């Protein structure tokens, strides 16, 4: 197999909430949330995601 054509998969979890769907990386960081037909990238934000909604606590420092 040619390594240049190998796609490395990341370990994601998909969670369903009353307001939509969210994906979370195995290490614990939320990645994206889907509300209706809208996709929101929260990977660089410090967020709390639960049944009540999404709380943005701040921007994560790189």
Phi, psi and omega in degrees: 000138180277121183296334182290342180253010181273130178262123179271122182272144179256148183279101181249153172241145179246128184237134180256133179236166178300332183266346182164207184232147178224149176247142184226137177285152182303328181284355172112354181271131175290142183250303183218151172235146181237115179241119187054242180256012183256134177254129181239126179274115179246016186295335181257009181249150173269104187234156170244123181243125177207189183298334181281339180142209184239124176252119178268115182268339180162183178262131181285133177283138180276000000 
